[in-house]
Amino acid sequence: MRAPLVVAVLCSGALGATATARAQVVTGFADDRFEPAGAGSQWLTAESLDFAGHLRPAAALVADWAVHPIVVYTPEGNSAGALVGEQMLTHFDAAVMMWNRVRFDLNLPLSLFASGTTAQIDTQSYAAPQSGVVGDIRLGAAVRVLQRSRGHLVAAAGLQLFVPTGTTRAFTGDGGVRLWPRAMVSGERRRVVWAASLGLQYRPKDDCGCSLAPGTELNGGAAAGWRFSPRIMAGPELFAALPLSGGTLAARGTPAIELLVGGHFAVHPGWDVSVGLSRGLTQGPGAPAFRAVAGVQFVLPLPASPTPPPPDGAMTMGPSSAPPN
């Protein structure tokens, strides 16, 4: 499947009139559609909303490798090359749960490897990505607003702020601040676990109308899983982004939809390992032909609940309270 990004060059008459003009180099944007969940979640992208504890720390390290997240096409529909052929990032997330209902986290992405082909279409030159650079640092906060029936239904509101520490040349940043408010729900019933979210991500918009950046997007996701045992859970996660604004070449209105199937394993108290495979289902900006994900996280286990005292006048069985023979 040719996934990724369809570049529709409009106003061909205007482009023809300026065909002899000097080519303009168009830079990229934060194209990685895999946005890892905050440390402490049992999912790779969705949020399980377990904020139990006070000053309870958690940390996660997740790596994702995407193939052909962005392919450029000519107005005739022919491929002009994989602008971003391969891209590998790691995401380090540190979090703390407070007051049994709030989580604060910081996520640091790093581009370990990126490759691609510089593409030329008429007067536009699309530069291939750089690698070995930091992405946009993510600062997040989420608060639980509803909990019913011991976690069978949990709702939370969250806000994520992306600091422009990445670069458009490396496709790790939009060149400006991003803001992402969202609403989240999750639940668990016997062996079935699920989660969903919906938010609006405010992204910078270019001034020239020629950028690849998608601009402000409607973002959402859903996940469902089956708990095979207390230590093993697996299931699909679907996440999508619908551009609401952006440059002429941003394939405006084309959603980026990706389906990931993952497995999650508790290997030791407090330690979890997750793996997943995904692919883009549409030609939206950043949806890859293939993606592989692997991660490990640590969440400080909660202290064991003390045994409640017996009711007044009741006897307990034990060495000192056993009835006489």
KOLVOMAR-198607 format. One record per residue: residue number from 0; residue in three letters; x, y, z of N, C-alpha, C in turn. Coordinates in steps of 0.2 Angstrom, whole numbers, plus 5000, padded with zeros to 4 digits. Example, Ala and Ser with C-alpha at 12.3 -4.5 7.8 and 13.67 -1.06 7.14 Angstrom:
BEGIN
PT num residu n_px n_py n_pz ca_px ca_py ca_pz c_px c_py c_pz
PT   0    ala 5066 4972 5039  5062  4978  5039 5066 4984 5039
PT   1    ser 5064 4989 5035  5068  4995  5036 5064 5000 5039
//
This chain:
BEGIN
PT num residu n_px n_py n_pz ca_px ca_py ca_pz c_px c_py c_pz
PT   0    met 5004 4994 5000  5000  5000  5000 5004 5006 5000
PT   1    arg 5003 5011 4995  5006  5017  4996 5003 5022 5001
PT   2    ala 5005 5022 5007  5002  5026  5012 5004 5033 5011
PT   3    pro 5005 5036 5016  5008  5042  5018 5005 5048 5016
PT   4    leu 5008 5053 5012  5006  5059  5011 5005 5061 5004
PT   5    val 4999 5063 5002  4997  5064  4995 4998 5072 4994
PT   6    val 5003 5074 4990  5004  5081  4989 5000 5083 4982
PT   7    ala 4995 5087 4983  4991  5089  4978 4993 5096 4976
PT   8    val 4996 5097 4970  4999  5104  4968 4993 5107 4964
PT   9    leu 4990 5112 4967  4985  5116  4964 4987 5122 4960
PT  10    cys 4982 5125 4957  4984  5131  4953 4989 5130 4948
PT  11    ser 4989 5125 4944  4994  5123  4939 4996 5129 4934
PT  12    gly 4991 5133 4933  4992  5139  4929 4997 5144 4932
PT  13    ala 4996 5145 4938  5001  5150  4942 5008 5146 4942
PT  14    leu 5008 5140 4944  5015  5136  4944 5018 5137 4937
PT  15    gly 5014 5136 4932  5017  5136  4925 5020 5143 4924
PT  16    ala 5017 5148 4926  5020  5155  4925 5026 5156 4928
PT  17    thr 5027 5152 4934  5033  5154  4938 5038 5148 4938
PT  18    ala 5037 5144 4932  5041  5138  4932 5049 5139 4932
PT  19    thr 5050 5145 4929  5057  5147  4929 5060 5150 4935
PT  20    ala 5056 5151 4940  5058  5155  4946 5062 5150 4950
PT  21    arg 5066 5153 4954  5070  5149  4959 5066 5144 4963
PT  22    ala 5068 5138 4964  5064  5133  4968 5064 5135 4975
PT  23    gln 5059 5134 4978  5058  5136  4985 5059 5129 4989
PT  24    val 5063 5129 4994  5064  5123  4998 5059 5123 5004
PT  25    val 5055 5118 5004  5049  5117  5009 5052 5112 5014
PT  26    thr 5051 5114 5020  5053  5110  5026 5047 5106 5029
PT  27    gly 5049 5102 5033  5044  5097  5036 5040 5099 5042
PT  28    phe 5038 5094 5046  5034  5095  5052 5035 5089 5056
PT  29    ala 5032 5089 5062  5032  5083  5067 5028 5078 5064
PT  30    asp 5030 5074 5060  5026  5069  5056 5025 5062 5059
PT  31    asp 5028 5061 5065  5027  5055  5069 5020 5054 5072
PT  32    arg 5016 5050 5069  5009  5050  5071 5009 5045 5078
PT  33    phe 5014 5042 5079  5014  5038  5085 5016 5042 5091
PT  34    glu 5011 5044 5095  5011  5048  5101 5010 5044 5107
PT  35    pro 5016 5042 5110  5015  5037  5116 5011 5039 5122
PT  36    ala 5008 5035 5125  5004  5037  5131 5009 5039 5137
PT  37    gly 5007 5042 5142  5011  5044  5147 5013 5038 5151
PT  38    ala 5019 5038 5154  5021  5033  5159 5016 5031 5164
PT  39    gly 5014 5024 5164  5009  5022  5169 5003 5019 5166
PT  40    ser 5003 5020 5159  4997  5017  5155 4999 5010 5153
PT  41    gln 4994 5006 5153  4995  4999  5151 4995 4999 5143
PT  42    trp 4993 5004 5139  4993  5004  5132 4999 5008 5129
PT  43    leu 5000 5007 5123  5006  5010  5119 5004 5018 5118
PT  44    thr 4998 5019 5115  4995  5026  5114 4989 5028 5118
PT  45    ala 4985 5023 5119  4979  5025  5123 4981 5026 5131
PT  46    glu 4976 5029 5135  4977  5030  5142 4973 5026 5146
PT  47    ser 4976 5022 5151  4972  5018  5155 4969 5022 5161
PT  48    leu 4972 5028 5162  4970  5032  5167 4970 5030 5174
PT  49    asp 4975 5026 5176  4977  5024  5183 4981 5029 5186
PT  50    phe 4979 5033 5190  4983  5038  5193 4983 5037 5201
PT  51    ala 4983 5031 5203  4983  5030  5210 4989 5031 5213
PT  52    gly 4989 5034 5219  4995  5035  5223 4996 5043 5224
PT  53    his 5001 5044 5228  5003  5051  5229 5011 5052 5229
PT  54    leu 5013 5056 5224  5021  5056  5223 5023 5049 5221
PT  55    arg 5019 5046 5217  5021  5039  5214 5024 5040 5208
PT  56    pro 5030 5038 5207  5034  5039  5200 5033 5034 5195
PT  57    ala 5034 5035 5189  5033  5030  5183 5038 5033 5178
PT  58    ala 5041 5028 5174  5045  5030  5168 5044 5025 5163
PT  59    ala 5045 5027 5157  5044  5023  5151 5049 5025 5145
PT  60    leu 5051 5020 5142  5056  5021  5136 5053 5017 5130
PT  61    val 5051 5021 5125  5047  5018  5119 5051 5020 5113
PT  62    ala 5052 5015 5108  5055  5016  5102 5050 5014 5096
PT  63    asp 5050 5018 5091  5046  5017  5085 5049 5018 5079
PT  64    trp 5049 5013 5074  5052  5013  5068 5047 5013 5062
PT  65    ala 5046 5018 5058  5041  5019  5053 5045 5019 5046
PT  66    val 5041 5015 5041  5043  5015  5035 5039 5019 5030
PT  67    his 5041 5023 5026  5037  5027  5021 5032 5031 5025
PT  68    pro 5033 5035 5030  5028  5039  5033 5026 5045 5028
PT  69    ile 5030 5047 5024  5029  5052  5019 5031 5051 5012
PT  70    val 5027 5050 5007  5028  5049  5000 5025 5055 4996
PT  71    val 5029 5058 4992  5027  5064  4988 5025 5062 4981
PT  72    tyr 5019 5064 4979  5017  5062  4972 5016 5069 4968
PT  73    thr 5017 5068 4961  5016  5073  4957 5009 5074 4955
PT  74    pro 5007 5080 4952  5000  5081  4951 4997 5075 4946
PT  75    glu 5001 5072 4943  4998  5066  4939 4997 5060 4943
PT  76    gly 4999 5060 4949  4998  5054  4953 5004 5049 4953
PT  77    asn 5010 5051 4950  5016  5047  4950 5020 5049 4956
PT  78    ser 5023 5044 4959  5028  5045  4965 5034 5049 4963
PT  79    ala 5035 5054 4967  5041  5058  4966 5047 5056 4971
PT  80    gly 5045 5050 4975  5050  5048  4980 5048 5048 4987
PT  81    ala 5051 5044 4991  5049  5044  4998 5053 5049 5001
PT  82    leu 5049 5055 5002  5052  5061  5006 5055 5058 5012
PT  83    val 5051 5055 5016  5054  5052  5022 5053 5044 5021
PT  84    gly 5059 5041 5020  5058  5034  5019 5058 5029 5025
PT  85    glu 5062 5031 5030  5063  5028  5036 5064 5033 5042
PT  86    gln 5061 5031 5047  5062  5036  5053 5061 5032 5059
PT  87    met 5066 5033 5064  5066  5029  5070 5067 5034 5076
PT  88    leu 5062 5034 5081  5063  5039  5086 5062 5035 5093
PT  89    thr 5065 5037 5098  5064  5035  5105 5060 5040 5109
PT  90    his 5056 5038 5113  5052  5043  5118 5054 5041 5125
PT  91    phe 5057 5045 5129  5057  5044  5136 5052 5048 5140
PT  92    asp 5048 5045 5144  5043  5048  5147 5044 5047 5155
PT  93    ala 5044 5053 5159  5044  5052  5166 5038 5055 5169
PT  94    ala 5035 5052 5174  5028  5054  5176 5028 5054 5184
PT  95    val 5023 5057 5187  5022  5056  5194 5014 5057 5195
PT  96    met 5012 5052 5199  5005  5053  5201 5004 5056 5207
PT  97    met 4999 5060 5208  4998  5064  5214 4990 5064 5216
PT  98    trp 4989 5064 5223  4983  5065  5226 4978 5059 5223
PT  99    asn 4980 5054 5221  4976  5048  5218 4971 5050 5212
PT 100    arg 4973 5055 5209  4969  5057  5203 4972 5062 5198
PT 101    val 4978 5063 5199  4982  5068  5194 4988 5065 5192
PT 102    arg 4990 5066 5186  4997  5064  5183 5000 5069 5179
PT 103    phe 5006 5071 5181  5010  5075  5177 5016 5071 5174
PT 104    asp 5017 5073 5167  5023  5069  5164 5026 5074 5159
PT 105    leu 5033 5071 5158  5037  5075  5153 5039 5070 5148
PT 106    asn 5039 5071 5141  5041  5066  5136 5046 5069 5132
PT 107    leu 5052 5066 5131  5057  5068  5127 5058 5064 5121
PT 108    pro 5057 5066 5115  5058  5062  5109 5065 5063 5106
PT 109    leu 5068 5058 5103  5074  5059  5100 5074 5055 5093
PT 110    ser 5076 5058 5088  5077  5055  5081 5083 5052 5081
PT 111    leu 5083 5045 5081  5089  5041  5081 5092 5040 5073
PT 112    phe 5087 5040 5069  5088  5038  5062 5083 5041 5057
PT 113    ala 5085 5044 5052  5080  5046  5047 5083 5046 5040
PT 114    ser 5079 5044 5035  5082  5044  5028 5076 5046 5024
PT 115    gly 5078 5048 5018  5073  5050  5013 5076 5052 5006
PT 116    thr 5072 5055 5002  5074  5057  4995 5072 5064 4994
PT 117    thr 5076 5069 4993  5074  5076  4991 5070 5076 4985
PT 118    ala 5064 5078 4985  5059  5078  4979 5059 5085 4976
PT 119    gln 5058 5086 4970  5057  5092  4966 5051 5092 4962
PT 120    ile 5046 5096 4963  5040  5097  4959 5039 5104 4957
PT 121    asp 5040 5105 4951  5040  5112  4948 5044 5117 4952
PT 122    thr 5041 5122 4955  5046  5126  4959 5047 5125 4966
PT 123    gln 5044 5119 4968  5045  5117  4975 5050 5111 4976
PT 124    ser 5054 5112 4981  5059  5107  4983 5058 5105 4990
PT 125    tyr 5057 5098 4991  5056  5095  4997 5062 5092 5000
PT 126    ala 5064 5095 5005  5071  5092  5008 5070 5086 5012
PT 127    ala 5074 5081 5011  5074  5075  5015 5076 5076 5023
PT 128    pro 5074 5072 5027  5075  5074  5034 5082 5072 5037
PT 129    gln 5084 5076 5042  5090  5075  5046 5088 5070 5052
PT 130    ser 5094 5068 5055  5093  5063  5060 5097 5065 5066
PT 131    gly 5097 5062 5072  5101  5063  5078 5099 5070 5081
PT 132    val 5093 5072 5081  5091  5078  5084 5085 5077 5089
PT 133    val 5084 5081 5093  5079  5081  5098 5072 5083 5095
PT 134    gly 5067 5080 5097  5060  5082  5095 5057 5087 5099
PT 135    asp 5051 5089 5098  5047  5093  5102 5046 5090 5109
PT 136    ile 5048 5093 5114  5047  5091  5121 5040 5091 5123
PT 137    arg 5037 5086 5126  5030  5086  5128 5029 5087 5135
PT 138    leu 5025 5092 5137  5023  5092  5144 5016 5091 5145
PT 139    gly 5014 5086 5150  5007  5084  5150 5004 5084 5157
PT 140    ala 4998 5085 5158  4994  5085  5164 4987 5082 5163
PT 141    ala 4985 5077 5167  4979  5074  5166 4976 5073 5173
PT 142    val 4969 5075 5174  4966  5074  5180 4959 5070 5179
PT 143    arg 4959 5065 5184  4953  5060  5184 4947 5064 5186
PT 144    val 4941 5064 5182  4935  5068  5184 4929 5063 5186
PT 145    leu 4930 5057 5185  4925  5052  5186 4927 5045 5187
PT 146    gln 4925 5042 5192  4927  5035  5192 4921 5031 5195
PT 147    arg 4919 5025 5192  4913  5022  5194 4915 5014 5194
PT 148    ser 4912 5011 5199  4912  5004  5200 4919 5001 5199
PT 149    arg 4924 5003 5204  4930  5001  5204 4934 5001 5197
PT 150    gly 4934 5006 5194  4937  5006  5187 4934 5004 5181
PT 151    his 4928 5002 5182  4924  4999  5176 4923 5005 5171
PT 152    leu 4923 5011 5174  4922  5017  5170 4926 5023 5173
PT 153    val 4931 5026 5169  4935  5031  5172 4935 5036 5166
PT 154    ala 4934 5043 5168  4935  5048  5164 4940 5053 5166
PT 155    ala 4943 5057 5162  4948  5061  5163 4949 5067 5158
PT 156    ala 4952 5073 5160  4953  5078  5155 4961 5079 5156
PT 157    gly 4963 5081 5150  4971  5082  5150 4973 5087 5145
PT 158    leu 4979 5090 5146  4981  5095  5142 4989 5094 5141
PT 159    gln 4991 5094 5134  4998  5093  5133 5001 5099 5129
PT 160    leu 5007 5101 5131  5010  5107  5128 5016 5104 5125
PT 161    phe 5017 5105 5118  5023  5103  5115 5028 5110 5114
PT 162    val 5034 5109 5117  5038  5115  5116 5042 5114 5110
PT 163    pro 5043 5119 5106  5047  5119  5100 5054 5117 5100
PT 164    thr 5056 5112 5103  5063  5110  5103 5066 5106 5097
PT 165    gly 5061 5103 5093  5063  5100  5087 5064 5104 5081
PT 166    thr 5065 5102 5076  5066  5106  5070 5062 5103 5064
PT 167    thr 5060 5108 5060  5056  5106  5054 5061 5102 5049
PT 168    arg 5067 5104 5049  5072  5100  5044 5072 5093 5046
PT 169    ala 5072 5091 5052  5072  5084  5054 5065 5081 5054
PT 170    phe 5060 5084 5053  5053  5082  5053 5052 5079 5061
PT 171    thr 5054 5083 5065  5053  5082  5073 5050 5088 5076
PT 172    gly 5048 5093 5072  5044  5099  5075 5041 5103 5070
PT 173    asp 5036 5107 5072  5032  5111  5068 5035 5118 5068
PT 174    gly 5040 5119 5071  5043  5126  5071 5039 5131 5076
PT 175    gly 5035 5129 5080  5031  5133  5085 5028 5129 5090
PT 176    val 5024 5132 5095  5021  5128  5100 5015 5125 5098
PT 177    arg 5014 5119 5101  5008  5115  5099 5004 5114 5106
PT 178    leu 4998 5114 5106  4993  5113  5112 4988 5108 5110
PT 179    trp 4987 5103 5115  4983  5098  5113 4978 5096 5119
PT 180    pro 4973 5100 5120  4968  5098  5125 4964 5092 5123
PT 181    arg 4962 5087 5128  4958  5081  5126 4954 5078 5131
PT 182    ala 4949 5075 5130  4945  5071  5135 4946 5063 5134
PT 183    met 4947 5060 5139  4948  5053  5139 4944 5048 5143
PT 184    val 4942 5042 5141  4939  5038  5145 4942 5031 5145
PT 185    ser 4941 5027 5150  4944  5020  5150 4940 5016 5154
PT 186    gly 4940 5009 5154  4937  5005  5158 4939 4997 5158
PT 187    glu 4937 4993 5162  4938  4986  5162 4933 4982 5165
PT 188    arg 4931 4977 5162  4925  4973  5164 4928 4966 5163
PT 189    arg 4929 4962 5169  4931  4955  5169 4938 4955 5165
PT 190    arg 4938 4952 5159  4944  4951  5155 4945 4957 5150
PT 191    val 4939 4961 5149  4939  4965  5143 4942 4972 5146
PT 192    val 4947 4975 5142  4949  4982  5144 4948 4986 5138
PT 193    trp 4947 4993 5139  4946  4997  5133 4948 5005 5135
PT 194    ala 4949 5009 5130  4950  5016  5131 4949 5020 5125
PT 195    ala 4947 5026 5126  4946  5031  5120 4948 5038 5122
PT 196    ser 4949 5042 5117  4950  5049  5118 4948 5053 5112
PT 197    leu 4948 5060 5113  4946  5064  5108 4949 5071 5110
PT 198    gly 4952 5074 5105  4955  5081  5107 4956 5085 5101
PT 199    leu 4958 5091 5102  4959  5096  5096 4966 5098 5097
PT 200    gln 4971 5097 5092  4978  5099  5093 4979 5105 5089
PT 201    tyr 4981 5111 5092  4982  5117  5089 4989 5117 5087
PT 202    arg 4991 5117 5080  4997  5117  5077 4998 5123 5073
PT 203    pro 5005 5125 5073  5006  5131  5069 5004 5130 5061
PT 204    lys 5002 5136 5058  5001  5136  5051 5006 5140 5048
PT 205    asp 5008 5138 5042  5013  5141  5038 5010 5148 5035
PT 206    asp 5014 5152 5033  5012  5159  5030 5012 5158 5023
PT 207    cys 5016 5154 5020  5016  5154  5012 5011 5150 5009
PT 208    gly 5008 5145 5013  5003  5141  5010 5006 5135 5006
PT 209    cys 5012 5134 5007  5015  5129  5003 5018 5123 5007
PT 210    ser 5018 5124 5014  5021  5119  5019 5017 5112 5019
PT 211    leu 5021 5107 5021  5018  5101  5022 5014 5100 5028
PT 212    ala 5015 5105 5033  5012  5104  5039 5005 5104 5039
PT 213    pro 5001 5100 5042  4994  5099  5042 4990 5104 5045
PT 214    gly 4993 5108 5050  4990  5113  5054 4985 5110 5059
PT 215    thr 4981 5114 5062  4976  5111  5067 4973 5105 5065
PT 216    glu 4972 5100 5070  4969  5094  5068 4964 5092 5074
PT 217    leu 4960 5088 5072  4955  5084  5077 4959 5077 5078
PT 218    asn 4960 5076 5084  4964  5069  5085 4959 5065 5090
PT 219    gly 4960 5058 5088  4956  5054  5092 4959 5047 5092
PT 220    gly 4957 5043 5097  4959  5036  5097 4955 5031 5101
PT 221    ala 4956 5025 5100  4952  5020  5103 4956 5013 5104
PT 222    ala 4955 5010 5109  4958  5004  5110 4954 4999 5114
PT 223    ala 4955 4992 5112  4951  4987  5116 4956 4981 5116
PT 224    gly 4956 4978 5122  4960  4972  5123 4957 4967 5127
PT 225    trp 4960 4961 5127  4958  4955  5131 4964 4953 5136
PT 226    arg 4962 4952 5142  4967  4951  5147 4967 4943 5148
PT 227    phe 4972 4940 5145  4973  4933  5145 4975 4930 5152
PT 228    ser 4978 4934 5156  4980  4932  5163 4982 4939 5166
PT 229    pro 4983 4939 5173  4984  4945  5176 4991 4948 5173
PT 230    arg 4995 4945 5170  5001  4947  5167 5001 4948 5160
PT 231    ile 4996 4946 5156  4997  4947  5149 4990 4950 5146
PT 232    met 4991 4955 5142  4985  4958  5139 4987 4960 5132
PT 233    ala 4982 4959 5127  4984  4961  5120 4978 4964 5117
PT 234    gly 4979 4968 5111  4973  4970  5108 4975 4976 5103
PT 235    pro 4970 4978 5099  4972  4984  5094 4971 4991 5097
PT 236    glu 4974 4995 5094  4974  5002  5096 4973 5006 5089
PT 237    leu 4968 5010 5088  4967  5014  5082 4968 5021 5084
PT 238    phe 4972 5025 5080  4972  5032  5081 4972 5036 5075
PT 239    ala 4969 5042 5075  4968  5046  5069 4969 5053 5070
PT 240    ala 4970 5057 5065  4971  5064  5065 4967 5067 5058
PT 241    leu 4963 5071 5059  4960  5075  5053 4962 5082 5053
PT 242    pro 4966 5084 5048  4968  5091  5047 4962 5095 5046
PT 243    leu 4962 5101 5050  4957  5106  5049 4959 5112 5045
PT 244    ser 4966 5113 5045  4969  5118  5041 4976 5116 5039
PT 245    gly 4979 5121 5035  4986  5119  5033 4987 5122 5026
PT 246    gly 4993 5121 5024  4996  5123  5018 4992 5120 5012
PT 247    thr 4993 5123 5006  4990  5120  5000 4992 5113 4999
PT 248    leu 4999 5111 5000  5002  5105  4999 5001 5100 5005
PT 249    ala 4996 5102 5010  4996  5098  5016 4990 5092 5015
PT 250    ala 4988 5091 5009  4982  5086  5008 4977 5088 5013
PT 251    arg 4974 5094 5013  4969  5096  5018 4963 5092 5018
PT 252    gly 4961 5090 5023  4955  5086  5024 4956 5078 5024
PT 253    thr 4962 5076 5022  4964  5069  5021 4966 5067 5028
PT 254    pro 4962 5062 5032  4964  5060  5038 4970 5055 5038
PT 255    ala 4974 5055 5043  4979  5050  5044 4976 5045 5049
PT 256    ile 4975 5039 5047  4972  5034  5052 4977 5028 5052
PT 257    glu 4979 5026 5058  4983  5020  5059 4981 5015 5064
PT 258    leu 4982 5009 5062  4980  5003  5066 4986 5000 5069
PT 259    leu 4986 4999 5076  4991  4996  5079 4989 4990 5083
PT 260    val 4992 4984 5083  4990  4978  5087 4996 4977 5091
PT 261    gly 4995 4977 5098  5000  4976  5103 4999 4971 5108
PT 262    gly 5005 4969 5111  5004  4965  5117 5008 4968 5123
PT 263    his 5006 4966 5129  5008  4970  5135 5009 4964 5140
PT 264    phe 5015 4964 5143  5017  4959  5147 5020 4961 5154
PT 265    ala 5018 4959 5159  5021  4961  5166 5026 4956 5167
PT 266    val 5032 4958 5167  5038  4953  5168 5041 4953 5175
PT 267    his 5039 4958 5179  5041  4958  5186 5037 4964 5189
PT 268    pro 5036 4963 5196  5032  4968  5199 5034 4975 5198
PT 269    gly 5030 4979 5195  5032  4986  5193 5034 4987 5186
PT 270    trp 5036 4981 5183  5040  4982  5176 5035 4979 5171
PT 271    asp 5034 4982 5165  5030  4980  5160 5034 4981 5153
PT 272    val 5033 4976 5148  5036  4976  5142 5030 4976 5137
PT 273    ser 5030 4981 5131  5025  4981  5126 5028 4981 5119
PT 274    val 5025 4977 5115  5027  4977  5108 5021 4978 5103
PT 275    gly 5022 4981 5097  5017  4982  5093 5019 4983 5086
PT 276    leu 5014 4981 5081  5015  4982  5074 5009 4986 5071
PT 277    ser 5010 4991 5067  5005  4995  5064 5006 4997 5057
PT 278    arg 5001 4999 5054  5001  5002  5047 4996 5007 5046
PT 279    gly 4998 5012 5041  4993  5017  5040 4987 5014 5036
PT 280    leu 4981 5017 5037  4975  5014  5033 4973 5019 5028
PT 281    thr 4976 5025 5028  4974  5030  5023 4981 5034 5020
PT 282    gln 4980 5039 5016  4985  5042  5013 4986 5049 5017
PT 283    gly 4984 5049 5023  4985  5056  5027 4992 5057 5028
PT 284    pro 4994 5063 5030  5000  5065  5032 5003 5062 5038
PT 285    gly 5009 5058 5037  5012  5054  5042 5010 5047 5043
PT 286    ala 5005 5045 5040  5002  5038  5041 5007 5033 5037
PT 287    pro 5011 5029 5040  5016  5025  5037 5013 5018 5034
PT 288    ala 5018 5016 5029  5016  5009  5026 5017 5004 5031
PT 289    phe 5021 5005 5036  5023  5000  5041 5026 5003 5047
PT 290    arg 5025 5001 5053  5028  5003  5059 5029 4998 5065
PT 291    ala 5034 4998 5068  5036  4993  5073 5037 4997 5079
PT 292    val 5034 4995 5085  5035  4998  5091 5037 4993 5097
PT 293    ala 5041 4996 5101  5043  4992  5107 5045 4996 5113
PT 294    gly 5043 4994 5119  5044  4999  5125 5044 4995 5131
PT 295    val 5047 4998 5136  5047  4996  5143 5046 5001 5148
PT 296    gln 5042 5000 5153  5041  5005  5158 5041 5002 5165
PT 297    phe 5042 5007 5170  5042  5005  5177 5037 5009 5181
PT 298    val 5033 5007 5185  5028  5010  5189 5029 5008 5196
PT 299    leu 5031 5012 5201  5032  5010  5208 5025 5007 5210
PT 300    pro 5026 5000 5212  5020  4997  5215 5017 5000 5221
PT 301    leu 5010 5000 5221  5007  5003  5227 5008 4998 5233
PT 302    pro 5009 5001 5239  5009  4997  5245 5003 4992 5246
PT 303    ala 5005 4987 5249  4999  4982  5250 4994 4985 5255
PT 304    ser 4988 4984 5254  4983  4986  5258 4983 4982 5265
PT 305    pro 4983 4986 5270  4983  4982  5277 4976 4978 5278
PT 306    thr 4977 4973 5281  4971  4969  5283 4966 4973 5288
PT 307    pro 4960 4974 5286  4956  4978  5291 4955 4974 5297
PT 308    pro 4954 4978 5303  4953  4975  5309 4946 4971 5310
PT 309    pro 4946 4966 5314  4939  4963  5314 4934 4967 5318
PT 310    pro 4928 4966 5317  4923  4969  5320 4923 4968 5328
PT 311    asp 4921 4973 5332  4921  4973  5339 4918 4966 5341
PT 312    gly 4922 4963 5346  4919  4956  5349 4920 4950 5345
PT 313    ala 4923 4951 5339  4924  4945  5334 4931 4942 5336
PT 314    met 4931 4936 5335  4937  4932  5336 4941 4931 5330
PT 315    thr 4948 4931 5330  4952  4930  5324 4955 4923 5325
PT 316    met 4956 4919 5320  4960  4913  5321 4967 4914 5320
PT 317    gly 4971 4912 5324  4978  4913  5324 4982 4909 5330
PT 318    pro 4988 4909 5331  4992  4906  5336 4989 4908 5343
PT 319    ser 4987 4914 5344  4986  4917  5350 4978 4917 5352
PT 320    ser 4974 4915 5346  4967  4915  5347 4963 4909 5345
PT 321    ala 4968 4903 5344  4965  4897  5342 4961 4894 5348
PT 322    pro 4955 4891 5347  4951  4888  5352 4955 4883 5356
PT 323    pro 4953 4881 5362  4957  4876  5365 4954 4869 5363
PT 324    asn 4959 4864 5363  4957  4857  5361 4952 4854 5366
//
